[in-house]
Amino acid sequence: MMRRHLLSCVLVLGLSGLSMIPVAGVTVESRAHAVKGIELYRAGKVDSAISEFRQALELDPTNADYHNNLSTALKAIGKTDEALKEAQLSVKYRPGSSVGQINLANILLQQKDYANSEKHYRIAVTLAPKNVDYHLDLAICLKAQKKLNEAEQAYRQALKHKPKDVVTLVSLADLLRERKSLDQAEKEASLAVQFNPNNADAHMTLALVLMDKKQDAKAIKEFETTLKLKPDHAHKTYITQYLDYLKNRRI
């Protein structure tokens, strides 16, 4: 979820390299610090990037992009309280930025402030309704609050814009399995496997659903396919245990 939202863009990559996008009311000097900050961030020099973003803000303290970039960098080194303050300032100065809203929502979710996190996810979704990732993030927030019906709606909204997205299909199947809607869960997991036969997680999710439905032979096949595709799967231990259980259940 949090893996997708990059720094606010004040640069474009042109034929001659990086060039700044003019921003009304922002000084050339502050943009220079912002550009340097982004370059340092991309190079993994986060502390130095933070220093540049702070210098940019000293010159243009109400620039929403600068606050959002600083927030992103602070979050990267685990300073979530400071990151939250910067994210709140970014949204204050530009409430219509979906990037700022999603960054703030992600930090709030990390802090388990689910109500406020949901509020800002919904704003982001309203601002950028075709952004599949925003719908997925909202669904995760809703699921954490056990709002499973609303979470399902968020997943289905994502699928409206990207119907073959395997991550969304697997997530939806997992939610439907949790709700014991096993036929629907099998349908979504099967679609995920159909759209990407090489996705190990899709096969694992389908296997879990089939196991719940006591279709042991099919479940065994899907678990075995999961390990064939990804021998070092993060859930390898559990998958092996499930396979042993299913094979013993069939005796």
GUNUZA-382911 format. One record per residue (C-alpha): z, y, x; chain. Coordinates in steps of 0.5 Angstrom, whole numbers. Layout:
residues N
<<Z,Y,X>,A>
...
//
This chain:
residues 251
<<0,0,0>,A>
<<2,6,5>,A>
<<-3,3,10>,A>
<<-9,7,7>,A>
<<-7,15,7>,A>
<<-9,18,13>,A>
<<-8,26,15>,A>
<<-11,31,11>,A>
<<-18,33,13>,A>
<<-19,39,17>,A>
<<-24,36,21>,A>
<<-31,33,20>,A>
<<-35,29,25>,A>
<<-42,32,26>,A>
<<-47,31,31>,A>
<<-44,35,36>,A>
<<-37,32,35>,A>
<<-31,35,32>,A>
<<-32,42,28>,A>
<<-27,45,24>,A>
<<-28,47,16>,A>
<<-26,54,15>,A>
<<-20,55,11>,A>
<<-19,62,7>,A>
<<-13,65,10>,A>
<<-11,60,16>,A>
<<-12,63,23>,A>
<<-16,60,28>,A>
<<-10,59,33>,A>
<<-6,55,27>,A>
<<-13,51,26>,A>
<<-13,50,34>,A>
<<-6,47,34>,A>
<<-8,43,27>,A>
<<-14,40,31>,A>
<<-10,38,37>,A>
<<-5,35,33>,A>
<<-10,30,29>,A>
<<-13,28,36>,A>
<<-6,27,39>,A>
<<-4,23,32>,A>
<<-10,19,33>,A>
<<-9,17,40>,A>
<<-2,15,38>,A>
<<2,20,41>,A>
<<6,22,35>,A>
<<11,26,38>,A>
<<6,31,41>,A>
<<2,31,35>,A>
<<9,33,31>,A>
<<10,39,36>,A>
<<3,41,35>,A>
<<3,41,27>,A>
<<10,45,28>,A>
<<6,50,32>,A>
<<1,51,27>,A>
<<6,52,21>,A>
<<10,57,25>,A>
<<3,61,24>,A>
<<1,59,17>,A>
<<8,56,14>,A>
<<5,56,7>,A>
<<-1,51,9>,A>
<<-1,45,5>,A>
<<-5,41,9>,A>
<<-1,42,15>,A>
<<6,40,12>,A>
<<2,34,9>,A>
<<0,32,16>,A>
<<7,33,19>,A>
<<10,29,14>,A>
<<5,23,15>,A>
<<7,24,23>,A>
<<14,24,21>,A>
<<14,18,17>,A>
<<10,14,22>,A>
<<16,15,27>,A>
<<21,13,21>,A>
<<24,20,20>,A>
<<23,19,12>,A>
<<28,25,10>,A>
<<24,30,14>,A>
<<18,27,12>,A>
<<20,28,5>,A>
<<22,35,6>,A>
<<15,36,9>,A>
<<11,32,3>,A>
<<15,36,-2>,A>
<<13,43,1>,A>
<<6,40,1>,A>
<<6,39,-6>,A>
<<9,46,-7>,A>
<<4,50,-4>,A>
<<-2,45,-7>,A>
<<0,41,-13>,A>
<<-7,40,-14>,A>
<<-8,35,-8>,A>
<<-8,28,-10>,A>
<<-7,26,-2>,A>
<<-1,31,-2>,A>
<<2,28,-9>,A>
<<0,20,-6>,A>
<<4,22,0>,A>
<<10,24,-3>,A>
<<10,19,-8>,A>
<<10,14,-2>,A>
<<16,17,1>,A>
<<20,17,-5>,A>
<<18,9,-7>,A>
<<20,8,0>,A>
<<27,11,-1>,A>
<<27,7,-8>,A>
<<27,13,-12>,A>
<<22,10,-17>,A>
<<23,15,-23>,A>
<<20,21,-18>,A>
<<15,16,-15>,A>
<<12,14,-21>,A>
<<12,21,-23>,A>
<<8,23,-17>,A>
<<3,17,-17>,A>
<<1,19,-24>,A>
<<-1,26,-22>,A>
<<-5,23,-16>,A>
<<-8,18,-21>,A>
<<-10,24,-26>,A>
<<-13,28,-20>,A>
<<-17,22,-17>,A>
<<-18,17,-23>,A>
<<-23,13,-19>,A>
<<-19,12,-13>,A>
<<-17,5,-13>,A>
<<-12,5,-8>,A>
<<-8,10,-13>,A>
<<-8,5,-19>,A>
<<-5,0,-14>,A>
<<0,4,-11>,A>
<<2,6,-18>,A>
<<2,-1,-20>,A>
<<7,-3,-15>,A>
<<12,2,-17>,A>
<<12,0,-24>,A>
<<13,-7,-22>,A>
<<19,-5,-18>,A>
<<22,-2,-24>,A>
<<20,-9,-28>,A>
<<15,-5,-32>,A>
<<10,-11,-32>,A>
<<6,-9,-38>,A>
<<5,-2,-35>,A>
<<4,-5,-28>,A>
<<-2,-9,-31>,A>
<<-5,-3,-34>,A>
<<-5,0,-28>,A>
<<-8,-6,-24>,A>
<<-14,-6,-30>,A>
<<-15,1,-29>,A>
<<-17,0,-22>,A>
<<-21,-6,-24>,A>
<<-25,-2,-28>,A>
<<-27,2,-22>,A>
<<-28,-3,-17>,A>
<<-28,-10,-22>,A>
<<-29,-14,-16>,A>
<<-24,-12,-11>,A>
<<-20,-18,-9>,A>
<<-14,-15,-7>,A>
<<-13,-12,-14>,A>
<<-15,-19,-18>,A>
<<-10,-23,-13>,A>
<<-4,-18,-15>,A>
<<-6,-18,-22>,A>
<<-6,-25,-22>,A>
<<1,-25,-19>,A>
<<4,-21,-24>,A>
<<1,-25,-30>,A>
<<4,-31,-26>,A>
<<11,-28,-26>,A>
<<10,-26,-34>,A>
<<8,-33,-35>,A>
<<1,-32,-37>,A>
<<-2,-37,-34>,A>
<<-8,-38,-37>,A>
<<-10,-31,-35>,A>
<<-7,-31,-28>,A>
<<-12,-37,-27>,A>
<<-18,-33,-29>,A>
<<-16,-27,-25>,A>
<<-15,-31,-19>,A>
<<-21,-36,-20>,A>
<<-25,-29,-20>,A>
<<-22,-27,-13>,A>
<<-24,-34,-10>,A>
<<-31,-33,-13>,A>
<<-32,-26,-11>,A>
<<-29,-28,-4>,A>
<<-29,-35,-2>,A>
<<-26,-34,5>,A>
<<-20,-30,2>,A>
<<-14,-35,4>,A>
<<-9,-31,-1>,A>
<<-14,-31,-7>,A>
<<-14,-39,-6>,A>
<<-6,-39,-5>,A>
<<-5,-35,-11>,A>
<<-10,-40,-15>,A>
<<-6,-45,-12>,A>
<<1,-43,-15>,A>
<<-2,-42,-22>,A>
<<-5,-49,-22>,A>
<<2,-52,-19>,A>
<<6,-48,-25>,A>
<<0,-51,-30>,A>
<<2,-58,-27>,A>
<<-5,-59,-25>,A>
<<-3,-62,-18>,A>
<<-10,-64,-16>,A>
<<-13,-58,-16>,A>
<<-7,-54,-13>,A>
<<-7,-59,-7>,A>
<<-14,-57,-6>,A>
<<-13,-50,-6>,A>
<<-7,-50,-2>,A>
<<-11,-54,3>,A>
<<-16,-49,3>,A>
<<-11,-44,4>,A>
<<-9,-47,11>,A>
<<-16,-49,13>,A>
<<-18,-41,12>,A>
<<-12,-39,15>,A>
<<-8,-44,19>,A>
<<-3,-39,22>,A>
<<-2,-36,15>,A>
<<5,-32,14>,A>
<<7,-37,8>,A>
<<5,-43,12>,A>
<<12,-46,12>,A>
<<12,-45,4>,A>
<<5,-48,3>,A>
<<7,-54,7>,A>
<<13,-55,3>,A>
<<9,-54,-4>,A>
<<4,-59,-1>,A>
<<9,-64,0>,A>
<<13,-63,-7>,A>
<<6,-64,-10>,A>
<<4,-70,-7>,A>
<<11,-73,-8>,A>
<<10,-71,-15>,A>
<<4,-75,-16>,A>
<<7,-81,-14>,A>
//
